[in-house]
Amino acid sequence: MSERTQHRSASRLLLALLAAACAAPLAAAGADGANDDDTLFDLSLDQLRNVKVLTATKTATPLYATPAVVTLVTADDIARYGYQTLAEALSHVAGFVESDDRLNHNFGVRGINAGAQSASRAIKILLDGQPIAFRSTQQQLTGLEFIPLNMVERIEIVRGPVSVLYGADALLGAINVITRRDGSEQRLGLAHEWSGGGRSADLLSASGSVQLGATEGAPAPYWLAWGLQAAKADRSGLALPRISPDYQRYAALSPARVDDADPRSLYLRGGWRGASDELQASAFWQRQDSDNVYANLNPLLRPPSHVVLEQGFVHLEASHRFNEWHTLRASLNYGEGEPGSGDIVRTGAADYYLLRDFGYQAVDGSAEWLWQPGPQTSLLLGADLLRDRETLESFRRHSLVDGSNFQLSQPGEKTLRNTGLYAQWQFPLVGKWQAILGGRQDRHSVYGTQESLRAGVVGTLPGDWGLKVLGGTAFQAPSAELLYRTAVQPGDVKGNPNLAPQKSRTLELQLSTPSHPHWNGALTVYHTKVSELVTLEQEFFNLVARNSSDSKVNGVELELRYQRDWLNAYANLSRANGSRGLNRYTLAPLAQRSDGELFPTNSANAGASASLMGQKLLLSLDNRYVGRRPAATSNVLLANQAYHLASYVDTTLGARWSINARSSLRLQVRDLWNSRYVDPGVGGIDYPSLGRRYGVQYEYRY
């Protein structure tokens, strides 16, 4: 049986399971109403405004008073609009613009993109406070290989520099995915999606939490939360966009006949809580298992290259509260990652392919002391240590004739060490005003000493308008890949041991509306400068990462929410006016990108949902607008002219029916208008989108 036939058989099996799962609860639907414990509208706008967020300061601070520009995506938002991946949820946030190379999701933020295949290197993504980046490359896997979103309580999104607390790589912001741990509900989800050309995707997700040891009149001291996800996707048949500079060269190979993915993830988290102590432990594993048709040095090969990356971590943390003022926290983490079985790099040769060897084993720990003498006063002192043993990327040539392996490049190892010390002081000023000051110093074994700062004032103006005035610096460290990589093919990237960290400086001002039961809004203006900007530059037959120029962005973001009775809506608008300095490593006029690359000047998102029939039926419409984007510099040079990717609107239409108190069924159409938008690529091609897709999702709670 062929791989394609196996995949379709699995799809039919999943559909049969879905139908069977629907049948049982439907039989008992007559006596049950909508689930009162899981209403989509259980957070009012005033409650949302007062949600205590952790990511921006590591102290529980109400959203409206947090000294940072923070957006929340709640479990309600995820359920309302049917988001299936972290990337899908982030793509609807102000200031974030996604590109998808059909292997990884890559986000640019506020006018700056780290590169067409960077997989969101310029932001720091955390899972319950723990970084998820594949350390060797700093790429972050945010698609179906991430945790199931039905175990997420909320996503805290901080735009702006936060290296003071999190060190390297929080250049443009930080995202903390916070999972559910209270309650005793278990969730099972099944989904199937299909579109033209035989493309399809199947998804199984499950999560839940358990409380143990409860006694009468006292909460349970022990808790356990879990989540797992598995998917199969067939993305074959996508045609190469005609705007690609090398379209004529690759047209005969398009569309791709095989393009499959088989991602997996598992997350376990548990703990014990006492009167003054708390212990937590967690374990995370994810597997990216995907054909790499487009984001490859040799695209559109038959068969294509195949990427298998596995990584995970084990995390321990403890806290002790001495009294109302003093708390001590400590954590220890071990993580590792490497290519898995089946990882293959194809070059177009008929008699061999390449095998990659690389990975990391990292240990890091931290200790923090928190002093809180009052509700608006706190002092946080912390230290963290990192030891990262990197296995540098090397290649073997595997013969298809006799099965032998020939070493093309010599393996090597590097041990990277970092020590970070940081302090943060929050204190009241006068009236309803308070301030924050913070600083951090990192000492790294490769790129030396880096310093990060932050300062801000938060308060209330007459009429209860909120005002935040913020400033800070951050840095992004070069990955082991960009520092030490060995190239074995023409056109490949080779390392630059002299690469310096990128640094950002940001000033922000946010004005927010007074508290209102039905609507709220926030207007943010900002200025960001990134110095030592890293770009890939041609050096003979290969590409080398260099600190080529600086970039400046002046921008504005408007965020609105509305909620009344049966109607819930949101909208955000972003404008980023960017400029880039002279590229110091080339004289080519087309390589001088004064208006930047990859990021649009304008972007917007808007969605609305209506709850009908006593909340048994929820209709939703979610829209994403991305303005025209400058193509990647490497493609501009190949085209021998500057060009832009067209603007587009991506609309998702959904209907969610609560079958009974425990189960629901959702029908969904993604890319309703079949826009078939194009994402910016490199290597002579731009990336196609999936087009209109139809989906059905079933969830059962018990």
C-alpha positions in Angstrom: 0.0 0.0 0.0 1.4 3.4 -1.0 1.9 6.3 1.5 -0.8 8.2 -0.2 -3.3 5.3 0.1 -2.4 4.8 3.8 -3.0 8.5 4.4 -6.4 8.4 2.8 -7.3 5.2 4.7 -6.4 6.9 8.0 -8.6 9.8 7.0 -11.6 7.5 6.4 -10.9 5.8 9.8 -10.8 9.1 11.6 -14.1 10.2 9.9 -15.7 6.9 11.0 -14.5 7.5 14.6 -15.9 11.0 14.5 -19.3 9.8 13.3 -19.4 7.2 16.0 -18.4 9.7 18.7 -21.1 12.1 17.5 -23.8 9.4 17.6 -23.7 8.5 21.3 -24.2 12.0 22.7 -26.8 12.8 20.1 -28.9 10.0 21.5 -29.1 11.7 24.8 -29.3 15.3 23.5 -33.0 15.7 24.2 -32.7 16.0 27.9 -29.5 18.2 27.9 -29.2 21.9 27.3 -26.1 24.0 26.6 -23.1 23.5 28.9 -23.5 26.1 31.6 -20.0 25.4 32.9 -18.3 26.2 29.7 -20.1 29.3 28.3 -18.2 31.2 25.7 -19.1 34.5 27.4 -18.0 33.9 31.0 -15.5 36.8 31.0 -16.9 40.3 30.9 -14.8 43.1 29.5 -14.3 44.5 33.0 -13.1 41.1 34.2 -10.8 40.8 31.2 -9.4 44.2 32.0 -8.6 43.0 35.5 -7.1 39.6 34.6 -3.8 39.4 36.4 -1.0 38.7 33.9 2.4 37.4 34.7 4.6 37.5 31.6 5.5 41.2 31.5 6.7 41.6 35.1 6.7 38.0 36.6 4.3 39.4 39.2 0.6 39.1 39.1 -0.6 42.5 37.8 -4.0 43.5 36.4 -3.9 43.9 32.7 -4.8 47.5 32.7 -2.0 48.4 35.2 0.7 46.2 33.7 3.7 48.3 32.6 3.8 46.8 29.1 1.8 46.5 25.9 0.0 43.2 26.5 -2.8 41.5 24.5 -4.7 38.5 25.9 -6.1 35.6 23.8 -8.3 33.7 26.1 -9.7 30.2 26.1 -13.0 31.8 25.1 -11.4 33.4 22.0 -9.9 30.1 21.0 -13.2 28.3 21.3 -15.2 31.1 19.7 -13.2 31.3 16.5 -12.0 27.7 16.3 -8.3 28.3 16.4 -6.4 25.0 16.0 -2.8 26.1 16.4 -0.8 28.7 18.3 0.2 30.2 15.0 -3.4 30.6 13.9 -4.2 32.5 17.1 -1.2 34.8 16.9 -1.9 35.7 13.3 -5.0 37.6 14.5 -3.0 39.8 17.0 -2.2 43.4 16.4 1.3 43.9 15.1 1.9 40.3 14.2 2.0 39.1 10.5 2.5 35.5 9.6 4.3 33.8 6.7 4.0 30.1 6.1 6.6 28.2 4.1 4.6 25.0 4.4 7.1 23.7 7.0 7.2 26.4 9.7 5.1 29.5 10.7 7.2 32.6 10.8 6.0 35.8 12.5 7.2 39.3 11.9 6.4 41.8 14.6 5.9 45.6 14.3 7.5 46.0 10.9 10.5 43.7 11.4 10.9 40.1 10.2 13.9 38.0 11.1 13.9 36.2 7.7 11.6 34.2 5.4 12.6 30.9 7.0 13.5 32.1 10.5 10.4 30.5 12.2 9.9 33.5 14.5 13.4 33.8 15.9 12.9 37.5 16.9 10.3 36.7 19.6 10.5 34.5 22.7 7.7 31.9 23.0 7.2 30.3 26.4 5.1 27.4 27.6 4.1 28.1 31.2 7.2 30.2 31.4 9.6 27.8 29.8 11.1 28.6 26.3 10.2 26.2 23.5 12.8 27.2 20.9 14.8 24.5 19.2 18.0 25.9 20.6 20.4 25.0 17.8 18.5 27.1 15.3 16.3 29.2 17.6 13.3 28.3 15.5 10.0 27.9 17.2 7.5 25.2 16.2 4.0 26.7 16.6 1.9 24.6 14.2 0.2 21.3 14.9 3.3 20.0 16.6 2.6 22.3 19.5 0.3 21.5 22.4 -3.5 21.2 21.8 -5.2 24.5 22.2 -8.1 23.0 24.2 -5.7 22.8 27.2 -4.8 26.5 27.0 -6.2 28.9 29.6 -4.9 32.1 28.0 -2.0 33.4 25.8 -0.2 36.5 27.1 1.4 38.4 24.3 3.8 41.2 25.2 4.9 43.5 22.3 8.1 45.3 23.0 11.5 44.4 24.6 11.4 42.1 27.6 15.1 40.9 27.7 15.3 42.4 31.2 13.4 39.3 32.5 14.0 36.7 29.8 17.5 37.4 28.4 18.4 36.7 24.8 15.9 36.5 22.0 13.0 38.6 23.4 14.0 41.2 20.8 10.5 42.2 19.7 8.3 40.6 22.4 7.4 37.5 24.4 4.5 35.1 24.2 3.6 33.0 27.2 1.1 30.1 26.7 -0.5 29.4 30.0 -2.3 26.1 30.3 -5.3 25.0 32.5 -4.6 23.4 35.8 -7.7 23.8 37.8 -10.9 21.8 37.5 -11.4 18.1 36.7 -12.7 18.2 33.1 -11.2 16.1 30.3 -11.5 17.0 26.7 -11.3 15.0 23.5 -11.3 16.6 20.1 -11.5 15.2 16.6 -11.2 17.2 13.4 -11.1 16.7 9.7 -10.4 19.3 7.0 -10.5 18.9 3.2 -10.1 21.1 0.1 -9.7 20.8 -3.6 -7.0 18.6 -5.2 -7.4 15.8 -2.6 -5.7 17.8 0.2 -6.9 17.0 3.7 -5.9 17.0 7.4 -6.9 15.0 10.4 -6.4 16.0 14.0 -6.8 14.2 17.3 -6.4 16.3 20.4 -7.0 15.5 24.1 -6.4 17.3 27.3 -7.6 17.5 30.9 -6.8 18.1 34.5 -7.3 16.2 37.8 -7.4 17.4 41.4 -6.2 15.0 44.0 -6.3 14.8 47.8 -9.2 17.2 48.5 -10.8 17.2 51.9 -14.0 18.8 53.1 -13.5 22.6 53.4 -10.0 22.5 51.8 -8.8 22.6 48.2 -7.0 19.7 46.7 -3.3 19.9 47.3 -2.2 17.9 44.3 -3.1 18.5 40.7 -2.2 17.1 37.3 -2.8 18.5 33.8 -2.1 16.8 30.5 -2.4 17.2 26.8 -1.6 15.3 23.6 -2.0 15.9 19.9 -1.5 14.0 16.7 -2.2 15.0 13.1 -1.9 13.8 9.6 -1.9 16.3 6.6 -1.8 15.9 2.9 -0.8 19.3 1.3 0.0 18.0 -2.2 -1.1 19.6 -5.4 -0.2 23.2 -4.6 0.9 25.1 -7.6 4.0 27.3 -7.4 3.0 31.0 -7.5 3.7 32.6 -10.9 5.2 35.7 -9.2 8.2 33.5 -8.2 11.4 34.7 -9.9 12.3 31.2 -11.0 8.8 30.1 -11.9 9.8 29.0 -15.4 12.7 27.0 -14.0 10.4 25.1 -11.6 7.1 25.1 -13.5 7.6 21.6 -14.8 7.9 20.3 -11.2 4.8 22.1 -10.0 2.4 21.1 -8.4 4.1 18.9 -5.9 2.8 15.3 -6.0 3.8 14.5 -2.4 3.7 16.8 0.6 2.7 15.1 3.8 3.1 16.0 7.5 2.6 13.9 10.6 3.2 16.1 13.7 3.0 15.0 17.4 3.1 16.5 20.8 2.8 15.6 24.5 2.7 17.8 27.6 2.4 16.7 31.2 2.3 19.1 34.2 1.6 18.5 37.8 2.3 19.9 41.3 1.6 20.2 45.0 0.5 23.4 46.8 0.6 24.1 50.5 -0.1 27.0 52.7 3.3 28.7 51.8 5.0 26.3 49.5 4.4 25.1 45.9 6.2 22.5 43.8 5.7 21.9 40.1 7.0 19.6 37.5 6.4 19.4 33.7 7.5 17.4 30.7 7.1 18.5 27.1 7.9 16.6 23.8 7.2 17.6 20.3 7.9 16.0 16.9 7.9 17.9 13.6 7.6 15.3 10.8 7.0 16.9 7.4 7.9 16.9 3.8 9.9 20.0 3.0 8.8 20.9 -0.6 9.4 24.7 -0.6 11.6 25.8 2.3 14.5 23.9 1.0 17.7 24.7 -0.9 16.5 22.3 -3.6 12.7 23.0 -3.8 10.0 21.0 -5.5 12.0 17.8 -5.8 10.3 14.4 -6.4 10.4 12.9 -3.8 11.0 16.0 -1.6 13.3 16.4 1.4 11.8 15.4 4.7 12.3 17.1 8.0 12.0 15.2 11.3 12.9 17.2 14.4 12.3 16.0 18.0 12.8 18.0 21.1 11.6 18.2 24.7 12.3 19.3 28.2 11.8 18.3 31.8 11.2 21.3 34.1 11.1 21.6 37.9 10.2 24.6 39.9 9.6 25.5 43.6 8.5 28.5 45.6 8.4 29.3 49.3 6.6 32.2 50.8 8.3 33.2 54.0 5.6 35.8 54.9 3.3 38.3 53.2 6.4 40.2 51.9 9.0 37.7 50.9 8.9 34.9 48.4 11.8 32.7 47.0 11.4 30.9 43.7 13.8 28.5 42.0 13.7 26.3 38.8 15.8 23.7 37.0 15.4 22.6 33.4 16.9 20.0 31.1 16.2 20.0 27.4 17.4 18.3 24.3 16.7 18.1 20.6 17.9 16.4 17.4 16.8 15.1 14.0 14.7 12.0 14.2 14.6 8.9 12.1 13.5 9.7 8.6 15.2 13.2 8.4 16.5 13.4 4.8 18.0 16.2 2.7 17.6 15.6 -1.0 19.8 17.4 -3.6 18.3 16.1 -6.8 20.8 13.3 -7.2 19.3 9.9 -8.1 21.8 7.8 -6.3 22.2 9.4 -2.8 20.7 11.8 -0.2 22.1 13.6 2.8 21.7 12.8 6.5 22.0 15.6 9.1 23.6 15.2 12.5 23.1 18.1 15.0 21.3 18.9 18.2 21.6 20.2 21.7 21.6 19.2 25.3 21.0 22.1 27.7 20.7 22.6 31.4 19.5 25.9 32.8 18.4 27.1 36.2 17.2 30.2 37.9 16.6 31.7 41.4 14.5 34.7 42.3 13.7 36.7 45.4 10.5 38.7 45.4 9.8 41.4 48.0 6.2 42.8 48.0 5.6 45.2 50.9 2.5 46.6 49.3 0.0 46.1 46.4 1.9 48.5 44.1 5.4 47.9 45.4 7.7 45.0 44.5 11.4 44.3 44.1 12.5 41.3 42.1 16.1 40.1 42.1 17.1 37.1 40.0 19.9 35.1 38.5 19.9 32.4 35.8 22.5 30.1 34.4 22.7 28.2 31.1 24.9 25.4 29.9 24.2 24.4 26.3 26.2 21.6 24.6 25.7 21.9 20.9 26.4 19.2 18.4 27.4 21.2 15.4 25.6 20.3 12.1 27.5 17.8 9.9 26.4 15.8 6.9 26.7 12.2 5.7 26.1 11.1 2.1 23.9 8.0 2.1 24.2 5.9 -1.0 21.1 4.4 -2.5 23.2 1.9 -4.4 24.9 0.0 -1.5 23.5 1.7 1.6 26.9 3.1 2.7 27.4 6.5 4.4 30.3 8.9 3.6 31.1 11.7 6.0 31.0 15.0 4.1 31.8 17.3 7.0 33.4 16.6 10.3 31.2 16.6 13.4 32.0 19.0 16.2 30.8 20.3 19.5 30.6 23.6 21.2 29.6 24.3 24.8 27.8 27.7 25.2 27.5 29.2 28.7 25.6 32.2 30.0 25.1 33.9 33.3 22.3 36.5 33.8 21.7 38.8 36.7 18.6 41.0 36.8 16.6 43.4 39.0 13.2 44.9 38.7 11.6 47.6 40.9 7.9 48.6 40.8 6.9 51.5 43.0 4.0 54.0 43.4 4.4 57.6 42.4 1.5 59.9 43.2 -2.2 59.2 43.1 -3.0 56.5 40.6 0.5 56.5 39.0 3.2 53.9 39.4 6.6 53.3 37.8 8.9 50.4 36.9 12.7 50.3 36.5 14.6 47.2 35.5 18.0 46.1 34.3 19.9 42.9 33.4 23.4 41.9 32.5 24.2 38.7 30.5 27.7 37.3 30.3 28.0 34.8 27.4 30.9 32.6 26.5 30.8 33.6 22.8 29.3 37.0 22.3 30.4 38.6 25.6 28.5 41.0 27.9 25.0 42.3 27.0 23.0 44.8 29.0 19.2 45.3 28.9 17.1 48.0 30.4 13.5 48.9 30.9 11.6 51.9 32.4 8.0 53.0 32.4 5.2 54.9 34.0 1.6 53.7 34.2 -1.4 55.8 35.4 -4.8 57.2 35.0 -5.7 60.5 33.4 -8.8 62.6 34.1 -11.9 60.7 33.0 -10.3 57.3 33.9 -8.4 57.1 30.6 -5.3 54.9 31.1 -1.8 55.9 30.0 1.4 53.9 29.7 4.8 55.5 28.7 7.4 52.7 28.3 10.9 52.3 27.0 13.4 49.5 26.9 16.2 47.6 25.2 16.6 43.9 24.2 18.9 41.7 22.2 18.8 38.6 20.1 21.7 36.2 20.3 23.1 34.5 17.2 22.1 30.8 17.0 24.7 28.0 16.9 23.6 27.3 13.4 24.4 30.9 12.2 27.7 30.9 14.1 29.2 27.5 13.2 27.2 25.8 10.4 29.2 24.0 7.7 27.9 24.3 4.1 28.1 21.2 1.9 26.1 22.5 -1.1 26.4 25.6 -3.3 24.0 28.2 -2.1 23.8 26.8 1.4 24.3 28.9 4.6 27.6 28.7 6.3 28.4 29.9 9.8 30.0 33.2 10.9 31.7 33.0 14.3 32.1 36.8 14.4 28.3 37.4 14.2 27.2 39.9 16.9 23.8 40.0 18.7 21.0 42.1 17.2 19.9 44.9 19.6 16.6 46.8 19.8 15.5 50.0 21.5 11.8 50.7 21.8 9.7 53.6 23.0 6.0 53.1 23.5 2.9 55.1 24.5 -0.4 53.5 25.0 -3.8 55.3 25.7 -6.7 53.1 26.8 -10.3 53.9 27.3 -12.1 54.0 30.6 -13.8 50.9 31.9 -17.1 50.3 30.2 -19.4 47.2 30.3 -19.7 46.9 26.6 -16.5 48.1 24.9 -12.9 49.0 25.4 -10.0 50.1 23.3 -6.3 50.9 23.3 -4.2 53.1 21.0 -0.4 52.4 20.9 2.3 54.4 19.2 5.8 53.2 19.1 9.3 53.7 17.8 11.7 50.7 17.4 15.3 50.7 16.3 17.2 47.5 15.6 20.9 47.8 15.3 23.3 45.1 14.0 20.5 43.7 11.9 21.3 40.2 10.6 20.8 39.4 6.9 22.1 36.6 4.7 24.8 37.9 2.3 26.4 36.2 -0.7 30.0 35.0 -0.2 31.3 33.2 -3.3 29.0 30.1 -3.7 27.4 30.3 -0.3 25.4 32.6 2.0 26.8 34.0 5.3 24.9 35.7 8.1 26.2 39.2 8.7 25.4 42.3 10.8 24.6 44.3 7.7 22.6 47.4 8.6 20.1 49.0 11.0 16.3 49.2 10.9 13.9 51.8 12.2 10.1 51.5 12.5 7.5 54.0 13.6 4.1 52.5 14.1 0.6 52.7 15.5 -1.7 50.0 16.7 -5.5 50.3 17.5 -7.2 47.5 19.4 -11.0 47.3 20.1 -13.3 44.9 21.8 -17.1 44.9 22.0 -19.5 42.7 24.0 -23.2 43.0 24.6 -25.7 40.2 25.2 -25.4 37.8 22.4 -22.8 39.7 20.3 -19.0 39.6 20.8 -16.6 41.4 18.5 -13.0 42.6 18.2 -10.9 44.6 15.7 -7.3 45.7 15.5 -5.4 47.9 13.0 -1.7 48.2 12.6 0.5 50.5 10.6 4.3 50.1 10.5 6.5 52.6 8.6 9.9 51.0 8.3 13.2 52.2 6.9 16.5 50.3 6.6 20.0 51.7 6.6 22.7 51.1 4.0 23.8 47.5 3.6 27.5 47.5 4.4 28.3 44.3 2.5 27.0 44.9 -1.0 27.0 47.6 -3.6 24.0 46.1 -5.5 21.3 48.8 -5.7 18.5 46.3 -5.5 20.0 45.0 -2.2 19.6 48.4 -0.6 16.1 47.9 0.9 15.2 51.3 2.3 11.6 50.2 2.9 12.7 46.9 4.5 11.4 43.5 3.4 8.8 40.9 4.1 6.5 43.1 6.3 3.5 45.1 5.1 2.9 48.7 6.0 -0.7 48.0 6.9 -2.5 45.0 8.5 -5.8 44.4 10.3 -7.9 41.8 11.9 -11.6 41.8 12.8 -14.0 39.2 14.0 -17.5 38.8 15.4 -19.5 36.0 17.0 -23.2 35.7 17.7 -24.6 33.4 20.4 -28.1 32.2 19.5 -30.8 29.8 20.8 -29.7 30.1 24.4 -26.0 29.8 23.5 -26.6 26.4 21.8 -25.6 27.9 18.4 -22.5 30.1 18.0 -21.9 31.8 14.6 -18.5 33.4 14.0 -16.7 35.3 11.2 -13.0 36.1 11.6 -11.0 38.2 9.1 -7.3 38.8 8.6 -6.0 41.5 6.2 -2.4 41.7 5.2 -1.2 44.6 3.0 1.2 44.2 0.2 4.7 43.0 1.3 8.1 43.7 -0.2 9.7 40.4 -1.4 12.8 39.0 0.2 16.1 40.6 -1.0 17.4 37.3 -2.4 14.4 36.9 -4.6 14.5 40.6 -5.7 18.1 40.0 -6.9 17.1 36.9 -8.8 14.2 38.7 -10.4 16.5 41.7 -11.2 13.8 44.0 -10.1 11.9 45.0 -6.9 8.5 43.4 -6.5 5.8 43.0 -3.9 3.4 40.2 -2.8 -0.2 41.3 -3.2 -2.4 42.2 -0.3 -5.2 39.7 0.7 -8.1 39.0 3.0 -8.3 35.6 4.7 -11.8 35.0 6.2 -12.9 32.1 8.4 -16.6 31.3 8.8 -17.7 29.0 11.6 -20.8 27.6 13.3 -20.6 25.8 16.6 -23.5 23.7 17.9 -23.7 22.6 21.5 -25.2 19.1 21.1 -25.6 18.7 24.9 -23.8 19.6 28.1 -20.8 17.6 27.2 -20.4 17.7 23.4 -20.2 20.2 20.6 -19.9 20.1 16.8 -18.2 22.9 14.7 -18.4 23.4 11.0 -15.8 25.8 9.5 -14.7 27.2 6.2 -11.2 28.7 6.1 -10.1 31.2 3.4 -13.8 31.6 2.5 -13.0 33.7 -0.6 -10.3 31.3 -1.8 -7.8 34.2 -1.9 -4.9 31.8 -2.6 -2.5 34.5 -1.3 1.2 34.2 -1.6 3.8 34.4 1.2 7.3 35.7 0.6 10.0 33.1 0.0 13.6 32.7 -0.9 15.7 30.8 -3.4 13.7 31.9 -6.4 10.3 30.8 -5.2 7.5 32.3 -3.2 5.2 30.2 -1.1 1.6 29.2 -2.0 -1.3 29.1 0.5 -3.7 26.3 1.0 -6.8 28.0 -0.4 -10.3 27.4 0.7 -10.7 24.5 3.2 -13.8 22.9 4.8 -13.6 21.5 8.2 -15.6 19.7 10.9 -14.6 19.5 14.6 -16.1 17.5 17.3 -15.3 17.9 21.0 -16.5 15.8 24.0 -16.0 16.9 27.6 -16.4 14.6 30.6 
